[in-house]
Amino acid sequence: MSFPSISLQRHLYSLTVGSAAGATVGLVGWGGAQIIIPAMAWSHPNYAGLSQLAATGVSLTSLSVSTLSSGWEYWREGNVNVPLAAVIGASSTLSALWGTRLAQRLSGPALALVFDGLSVFMIPTHYWIQCRAEERKSPSSAAGQSSLGMSSSATSSKERAQSAITAGADTCAEPVSASRKSCTPDRPTLFGIPTTIAGAPILQHVMFGALSGVVSALMGVGGLPLTVSYITEAARLEHHLVQGTAICAVVPAVTMSALSRMSVVPPMTAMVVSVGAATGGYIGAKGALYLTEDTLRHLYMGSLVIFGGRAVFGAGKNIFRVLSRK
């Protein structure tokens, strides 16, 4: 019995990793980097064995594709606040350039420590924010969602988005169009120019985008959970809209960070992982749009527990390794 060549094994492995990561991003809104980076940095010569910097580069390259494919599906179904995504995306793109330059000066172990250390700190925070969001849902709002048909998994995402507009879920006065969940709220203006988006100051969104760009570049991730948590607290939108907006918001910064690391990325590996990520991202987003808000939020919270446990374990190993060398 003959086995596939090492090259074919590596490509099949990369395709599988990319597909799993893309599907995770599309379904729960994050987690792609938590799958790709350790899988690509796995020290098995037949499958990966990349350096930490190269693994993060492959992660960013494939995530730029998976967020684009899944973000397109969320947007097509009307679950993206386009102005909010554009403001966060623009500011995070500029700051990601500085964060990428800083990451290139750090060693592999230092990057791994940053990745796991920040994950350990942020993941419990993300979980707490989702718990707060659940507590804010009163029985009356849950009943309202049921009457709008949001409790049925068979309800289409466009119908759910339109129902949320009618119910005023995004605190807007009137929608721009019947098919989009973007609207023109009655909000403060300065010289006739609106100063808020989704109920929060535009300057606040810009400052968050700048912070998110640096953090995501250092960690080699898209910054999706950070963006999901921010939008959940700042805008307090329905979770499908939060997730779709967050995915679209990180596309520019992730793409910029990926392009800046192309010199250390194995092109064939990145291409195979990206093909899998694009396919998985579309399928994951398609599935997420048919889930109820509560189910989608619980899946997201469950992913925080799973990936958070891995981050704690990884951080502990890195800290022990660093201390043992001294």
Buried (B, 14 or more C-beta within 10 A) or exposed (E): EEEEEEEEBBBBBBBBBBBBBBBBBBBBBBBBBBBBBBBBBBEEEEBBBBBBBBBBBBBBBBBBBBBBBBBBBBBBBBBBBBBBBBBBBBBBBBBBBBBBEEBBEBEBEBBBBBBBBBBBEBBBEBBEBBEEBEEEBEEEEBEBBEEBEBBEEEBEBBBBBBBBBEBEBBBBEEBEEEEBBBBEBEBEEEEEEBEBBBBBBBEBBBEBBBBBBBBBBBBBBBBBBBBBBBBBEBBBBBBBBBBBBBBBBBBBBBBBBBBBBEEBBBEEBBBBBBBBBBBBBBBBBBBBBBBBBBBBBBBBBEBBEBBBEBBBEBBEEBEEEEEEEE
